[in-house]
């Protein structure tokens, strides 16, 4: 089954003003009109260059004051075209946004706002990725996340502290951060990335709350990478924490922790296993008890898997008993296809760690694997921490790249 792009419906209150604005000013054509009777409200479809909008006089179809974001290939040319018409009720300008678009915003006579948006080209970055030949490309992304934790730790008022993060990151982690910032067109400053910082703090709180409130004595971190929650969180007594990842990751990580004489705040056990291969036997061999509930964290992993591998991973989680807890982050399919993220995804692929998998409805996807989930997006009150400065795109806005933080219980 394939779903088509939705067609927005905007409320109009005056037919003549609607025709003057949308046809005479914006240059749309009327495709068709419909009335149930000669004196009934008008409903019509208009279009221009593949952009389709429905306008309705019917009460209840929509409320004046809505907003549309329409991607255009040349906002400045459209702006010049509109200004030449000397429409007396609008004199739109064009501006660059912090999220690297060039936009023109116009309100119709009924308070609906149309934002014509064009992605801005990114400046060339001089950053060069310093590879660690002993580690896989996906393993190196864990060092990038550690670099972000180091920058957060060094702030005057950090959301968390990780005394091991800077050395865990090393030159590889910081160089990867610089390369990916260049791909996004954001400055390479000593400040941490808001998304990664919020994600770390959100799952810090979530997994610790699950362990405390549900008295779970087993915690499993899949694709643990440079994760140091075993050392920096205040775990309840008797928690056994299993870190699962490849041997190349632990070779670097354990050497750093040994040099710092790091002491875990729980019973920490490392499980050297490749999640692309069968791994649950190694987890059980390390002391995991499938008969007891567990809290499992799958952070920064799913987007690097293809769809089949993602399903295999969650089929393997059938080892968990009911009432177990899950923490998971994911991206939607628009994140993989949007022009806004194209350069970012290209750099990830060039680094050998492409994003391959997106989920448009995490609640439904997780339910299909036996989990009852609650999902939030970065920037909402549950995942903000005073660090997210942008408005959160409404869930009904189609085609927007999105990231999700999910927590779930096994049914």
C-alpha positions in Angstrom: 0.0 0.0 0.0 1.2 3.5 -0.9 -0.1 6.7 0.5 -0.1 9.9 -1.5 1.0 13.4 -0.4 -1.9 14.9 1.6 -3.8 17.9 0.2 -4.2 20.8 2.7 -7.6 22.5 3.1 -7.6 26.2 3.9 -10.7 28.1 4.9 -11.8 31.1 2.8 -14.5 33.5 3.9 -14.9 35.6 0.8 -14.8 34.0 -2.7 -13.8 37.2 -4.6 -10.9 37.9 -2.2 -9.8 34.3 -2.4 -9.7 34.5 -6.3 -7.9 37.8 -6.2 -5.2 36.5 -3.8 -4.6 32.9 -5.0 -5.3 33.3 -8.7 -4.5 36.9 -9.4 -1.6 37.4 -7.0 0.0 34.0 -6.3 -0.6 32.6 -9.8 -2.5 29.5 -9.0 -5.0 28.0 -11.5 -8.5 26.8 -10.6 -8.7 23.0 -11.4 -12.4 22.6 -10.4 -15.1 24.1 -8.3 -18.1 22.5 -6.4 -21.3 23.7 -4.8 -24.2 21.5 -3.6 -26.5 24.3 -4.8 -26.2 27.7 -6.5 -26.3 29.5 -3.1 -24.2 26.9 -1.2 -20.6 27.4 0.0 -17.9 27.0 -2.6 -15.2 24.3 -2.5 -12.5 24.3 -5.1 -9.1 23.0 -6.0 -6.2 25.2 -7.1 -2.8 24.3 -8.2 0.5 25.7 -9.4 3.6 23.8 -10.5 2.6 20.6 -8.7 1.4 22.3 -5.5 -2.2 21.5 -4.8 -4.4 23.3 -2.3 -8.1 23.0 -1.5 -10.1 26.1 -0.5 -13.4 25.8 1.3 -16.1 28.1 2.4 -17.7 25.3 4.4 -18.0 25.7 8.1 -16.0 23.0 9.9 -13.6 22.1 7.1 -10.8 24.1 8.7 -10.2 27.2 10.8 -8.7 30.4 9.5 -5.2 31.0 10.8 -3.6 27.7 9.5 -0.1 27.5 8.0 1.4 25.7 5.0 5.1 25.2 4.2 5.6 24.9 0.5 9.1 24.0 -0.9 10.2 26.1 -3.9 13.3 25.8 -6.0 13.8 29.6 -6.3 12.1 31.7 -3.6 13.8 34.9 -4.8 12.4 34.6 -8.3 8.9 33.9 -6.9 9.3 37.0 -4.7 10.2 39.2 -7.6 7.3 37.8 -9.6 4.9 38.7 -6.8 6.2 42.2 -6.1 5.8 43.1 -9.8 2.1 42.5 -9.4 1.8 45.4 -6.8 -0.8 43.6 -4.8 -1.9 46.2 -2.3 -2.5 43.8 0.7 1.0 42.2 0.7 4.6 43.2 0.2 6.5 40.0 1.1 10.2 39.9 1.8 12.7 37.0 1.8 14.9 36.0 4.7 17.4 33.4 5.7 16.6 31.2 8.7 18.8 29.6 11.3 17.7 26.2 9.9 19.4 27.0 6.6 16.4 27.8 4.4 15.5 30.9 2.5 11.9 31.7 3.1 9.0 34.1 2.1 6.0 34.2 4.3 2.6 35.6 3.1 -0.8 35.7 4.9 -3.9 35.3 2.8 -7.0 37.5 3.4 -8.3 35.0 5.9 -5.2 34.8 8.2 -3.8 31.6 6.7 0.0 31.7 6.4 1.9 30.3 3.4 5.6 29.9 3.8 7.6 29.3 0.6 10.8 27.7 1.6 14.0 26.9 -0.3 17.0 25.0 1.2 20.2 27.0 1.2 23.4 25.5 -0.1 25.9 24.6 2.6 29.4 26.2 2.7 32.3 23.9 2.1 33.7 22.6 5.4 37.5 22.2 5.8 37.1 19.6 8.5 38.8 16.3 7.9 37.7 13.0 9.5 40.6 11.4 11.5 39.9 7.7 11.3 40.8 5.0 13.8 41.6 2.0 11.6 41.1 -0.4 14.5 37.4 0.5 14.8 34.4 0.2 12.5 32.8 3.3 11.1 29.6 2.8 13.2 31.8 2.3 16.2 33.5 5.7 15.5 30.1 7.4 15.7 30.1 6.4 19.4 33.3 8.5 19.8 31.4 11.5 18.1 28.7 11.2 20.8 31.4 11.0 23.5 32.9 14.2 22.1 29.5 15.9 22.6 29.3 14.6 26.2 32.8 16.1 26.8 31.6 19.6 25.5 28.5 19.4 27.7 30.6 18.4 30.7 32.8 21.5 30.3 29.9 23.9 30.4 29.3 26.0 33.5 25.9 24.4 34.1 25.9 21.0 32.3 22.9 18.7 32.1 25.2 15.8 33.0 28.9 15.2 33.6 31.2 12.6 32.1 34.8 12.8 33.2 35.9 10.1 30.7 34.2 11.5 27.6 37.1 13.6 26.2 39.6 10.8 26.1 36.9 8.3 24.9 36.2 10.6 22.0 39.8 11.4 21.1 40.8 13.0 17.8 38.5 10.7 15.9 35.3 11.7 17.9 36.0 15.5 17.7 36.9 15.3 14.0 33.7 13.5 13.2 31.7 16.1 15.1 33.4 18.8 13.0 32.7 17.0 9.7 29.0 16.5 10.6 28.6 20.0 11.8 30.0 21.2 8.4 27.5 18.9 6.7 24.7 20.7 8.6 26.2 24.1 8.0 26.4 25.0 11.7 29.4 26.6 13.3 32.0 24.3 14.8 32.1 25.9 18.3 33.0 24.6 21.8 29.3 24.3 22.5 27.6 20.8 22.5 25.0 19.9 19.9 21.6 20.4 21.5 20.0 17.3 20.0 22.7 14.9 21.3 22.8 16.5 24.7 19.0 16.3 25.0 19.0 12.7 23.9 21.6 11.7 26.4 19.9 13.4 29.3 16.4 12.1 28.3 17.6 8.5 28.3 19.7 9.1 31.5 16.5 10.0 33.3 14.3 7.4 31.6 16.5 4.3 32.2 17.3 5.3 35.7 13.7 5.9 36.5 12.8 2.5 35.0 15.4 0.8 37.2 14.3 2.7 40.4 10.5 2.7 40.0 10.1 -0.8 38.7 12.9 -2.3 40.8 14.6 -3.8 37.8 17.9 -5.3 38.7 19.0 -5.9 35.1 19.9 -3.2 32.6 21.1 -3.9 29.1 22.7 -1.3 26.8 22.8 -2.5 23.2 25.4 -1.0 20.9 26.9 0.5 24.1 29.8 2.3 22.3 31.4 4.8 24.6 28.4 4.9 27.0 29.5 5.6 30.6 26.2 5.3 32.4 27.6 2.5 34.4 30.0 5.0 36.0 28.2 8.3 36.0 24.6 7.4 37.1 23.6 6.7 40.6 22.1 3.2 40.2 20.0 1.5 42.8 21.7 -1.3 44.8 22.1 -4.7 43.1 21.7 -3.4 39.5 23.6 -5.5 37.0 24.4 -3.5 33.9 25.3 -5.4 30.6 27.0 -3.4 27.9 26.8 -5.2 24.5 29.0 -4.2 21.6 31.8 -5.3 19.2 35.2 -6.2 20.4 36.9 -3.2 18.6 34.7 -0.8 20.6 35.7 -2.3 23.9 39.4 -2.5 23.0 39.5 1.3 23.0 36.9 1.9 25.7 38.4 -0.4 28.3 41.9 0.9 27.9 40.6 4.5 28.6 38.6 3.4 31.6 41.6 1.4 32.9 43.9 4.5 32.7 41.4 6.5 34.7 40.9 3.7 37.3 37.2 4.1 36.6 34.9 2.5 39.2 31.3 1.6 38.2 28.4 2.4 40.4 26.7 -0.9 39.6 27.8 -4.5 38.7 29.0 -3.8 35.2 29.5 -6.6 32.7 30.7 -6.3 29.1 29.4 -8.6 26.4 31.6 -8.7 23.3 29.1 -9.5 20.6 28.2 -8.2 17.1 24.5 -7.3 17.0 24.4 -8.2 13.3 24.9 -11.9 14.4 23.2 -13.9 17.1 24.0 -12.3 20.4 21.5 -13.3 23.1 23.5 -16.4 24.1 26.5 -14.3 24.9 24.3 -12.0 27.0 22.9 -15.0 29.0 26.5 -16.4 29.4 27.4 -13.1 31.0 24.8 -13.7 33.7 21.6 -12.2 32.2 18.5 -13.9 33.5 15.7 -14.0 30.9 13.2 -15.0 33.7 13.6 -11.6 35.3 12.4 -8.2 33.8 15.1 -5.9 32.4 15.5 -2.4 31.2 17.0 -2.3 27.7 18.4 0.8 26.0 18.8 1.0 22.2 20.2 4.4 21.6 21.8 5.7 18.4 21.5 2.4 16.6 18.3 1.7 14.7 18.9 4.3 11.9 22.2 2.5 11.0 20.4 -0.8 10.4 18.5 -1.8 7.3 14.9 -2.8 7.8 15.5 -6.5 7.9 18.2 -6.1 10.5 16.0 -3.9 12.6 13.3 -6.5 12.7 15.9 -9.2 13.5 17.1 -7.2 16.5 13.6 -6.8 17.9 12.9 -10.5 17.3 15.9 -11.2 19.4 14.4 -9.1 22.2 11.7 -11.7 22.5 14.0 -13.2 25.1 12.7 -10.5 27.5 9.9 -11.3 29.8 6.7 -9.2 30.0 7.0 -6.0 32.0 10.5 -5.3 30.7 11.2 -1.7 29.7 12.7 -0.3 26.5 14.3 3.0 25.6 14.7 3.7 21.9 15.5 6.6 19.5 14.5 6.6 15.8 14.1 8.9 12.8 11.3 9.0 10.3 11.6 8.2 6.6 11.5 11.9 5.7 14.8 12.3 7.6 16.3 9.9 4.9 14.8 11.6 1.9 14.4 15.3 2.6 16.5 17.9 0.8 17.1 19.5 4.2 19.1 16.5 5.4 20.7 15.4 2.0 24.2 16.7 2.7 24.2 15.3 6.2 23.2 11.9 5.0 25.8 12.1 2.2 28.6 12.7 4.7 27.5 9.8 6.9 27.6 7.5 3.9 31.0 8.8 2.9 32.2 8.1 6.4 31.0 4.5 6.0 28.0 4.7 8.4 24.9 5.5 6.3 21.5 5.9 7.8 19.3 3.2 6.3 16.1 2.9 8.3 13.3 5.2 9.4 10.0 4.7 11.2 7.0 6.9 10.5 4.8 5.6 13.4 7.1 4.3 16.2 4.1 3.4 18.4 2.6 1.1 15.7 6.0 -0.4 14.8 6.9 -1.2 18.4 3.4 -2.6 19.0 4.1 -5.0 16.1 7.0 -6.3 18.2 5.0 -6.6 21.4 5.8 -3.3 23.0 3.4 -0.6 24.3 5.2 2.7 23.7 5.0 6.4 24.5 6.8 8.7 22.0 8.0 12.3 22.3 10.1 14.4 20.0 13.0 16.7 20.9 11.8 20.1 21.9 8.6 19.0 23.6 8.3 19.7 27.3 9.4 16.1 28.1 12.6 16.5 26.0 13.7 20.1 26.2 15.7 20.9 29.3 15.8 24.5 28.3 18.1 23.7 25.3 15.7 23.5 22.3 15.2 27.0 20.9 13.0 26.2 17.9 9.3 25.6 17.6 8.3 22.0 17.4 6.7 21.1 14.1 3.1 19.8 14.5 2.7 16.1 14.0 0.2 16.7 11.2 2.8 18.6 9.1 3.7 16.1 6.4 7.2 15.6 5.0 9.1 17.0 7.9 12.3 15.2 9.1 11.7 14.0 12.6 13.5 12.2 15.4 11.7 10.3 18.1 12.4 9.2 21.7 10.4 6.2 22.7 9.9 4.4 26.0 7.9 1.2 26.1 6.8 -1.8 28.2 6.8 -5.3 26.9 3.2 -6.7 26.8 
